[in-house]
Amino acid sequence: MDILRLTVLGAGTMGHGIAQKAAMSGIKTTLFDIDQTMLDKAQGIISKNIEKHFVGKGKITAEEGEEILGRLSMSTDLVAAAKEADMVIEAVPENLELKKSLFSKLDEICPAHAVLASNTSVLSVTAIAGATKRPEKCIGAHFFNPAAVMKLVEVVLPVGVAEETVETVMNFCKQLGKVPVRVKDVPGFIVNRLLCPLYMEAAQIVLEGTATAEEVDTAMKLGAGHPMGPCELADFGGFDVIQMAQDSIYEYTHRESDRLNILYRKMLEAGRLGRKNGKGFYDYEADGTKKPFKLF
Ligand SMILES: NC(=O)c1ccc[n+]([C@@H]2O[C@H](COP(=O)([O-])OP(=O)(O)OC[C@H]3O[C@@H](n4cnc5c(N)ncnc54)[C@H](O)[C@@H]3O)[C@@H](O)[C@H]2O)c1
């Protein structure tokens, strides 16, 4: 099935990037949020991105830029936003009850053929799908931040998903210029399952004083070819998100090595969330410069 009409729920960090990419790929896209100010903000960011990075750089004409924006509409009315959708992607806050309740409503509102996708990072897609009467049409579509730029989408297969749904979503991702990878609905999927142990060991090295965060980052960038060091990357992802991901992986594996490193818990207790509040392994200035934070 081709996706001609897409609805994205949540106009925050991820939702606006997914909506921008879909509109740029020729898909009629509606961005829904309960907060009009988030929709206004998203509209502003998308318009600026298209002007600055595409029209301004001569990649598309001004008319093509207008056409992209013409394919994008904003709504605070869920029924109007979703009733004709071929596919819905929810990118609302990481809260299982909220996502289940939205999926249950979407199940009533959307056409019978519509695919319902969740952008959840750590929650069970199977549990979200279970809130509907169409689990075979529910799936995870895990985009990465910034969603308009990052190539990967983890296509997450919950229990009971139909192969036809998987194929539809794999093709949709390719239409967006993304590279989709199939993964079963197990905590951490692929990327977080592999990144979390790196975050935990990096924190342990810093905690025991073997090396500083800066030394860990330099070592992994220059020695392992990573574009960002693990401490910088942990700051970027956010310690609250890492905590949720790590706890969900531990709940699945019950391995001691998969427990959240105490340093993240201490940072969170100290109100340090990472880049999102300018306080992580590093302190960040408004101009993007950073200096290492002295832990103890
Ligand atoms: N930020 C990331 O790096 C990242 C990466 C991958 C996946 N995710 C996942 O994407 C989802 C969204 O994350 P985000 O960082 O974009 O969040 P965000 O807080 O930036 O945005 C969430 C948006 O949802 C809106 N919202 C709240 N309740 C709503 C409702 N009932 N209906 C519609 N909209 C509602 C909010 O107004 C807000 O605009 C989460 O599940 C998160 O785990 C985030």
The ligand as an ORCA input file, in Angstrom:
! r2SCAN-3c Opt
* xyz 0 1
  N      13.973     13.403     21.147
  C      14.629     12.348     20.688
  O      15.871     12.364     20.526
  C      13.879     11.097     20.293
  C      14.476     10.197     19.393
  C      13.754      9.078     18.990
  C      12.482      8.846     19.490
  N      11.939      9.734     20.387
  C      10.574      9.451     20.861
  O       9.685     10.291     20.158
  C       8.565     10.629     20.985
  C       8.451     12.140     21.087
  O       9.642     12.661     21.625
  P      10.041     14.201     21.437
  O      11.436     14.320     21.930
  O       9.690     14.661     20.074
  O       9.036     14.888     22.504
  P       8.694     16.435     22.677
  O       8.418     16.624     24.121
  O       9.721     17.299     22.017
  O       7.326     16.616     21.852
  C       6.133     15.978     22.226
  C       4.961     16.759     21.633
  O       3.775     16.026     21.881
  C       2.747     16.941     22.206
  N       1.699     16.233     22.923
  C       1.587     15.973     24.249
  N       0.459     15.265     24.469
  C      -0.141     15.080     23.261
  C      -1.321     14.446     22.836
  N      -2.149     13.827     23.705
  N      -1.623     14.462     21.521
  C      -0.806     15.084     20.649
  N       0.328     15.718     20.976
  C       0.646     15.707     22.280
  C       3.453     18.038     23.004
  O       2.685     19.241     22.978
  C       4.765     18.155     22.230
  O       4.647     19.091     21.172
  C       8.808      9.927     22.327
  O       8.159      8.687     22.321
  C      10.325      9.739     22.329
  O      10.732      8.664     23.138
  C      12.592     10.859     20.776
*
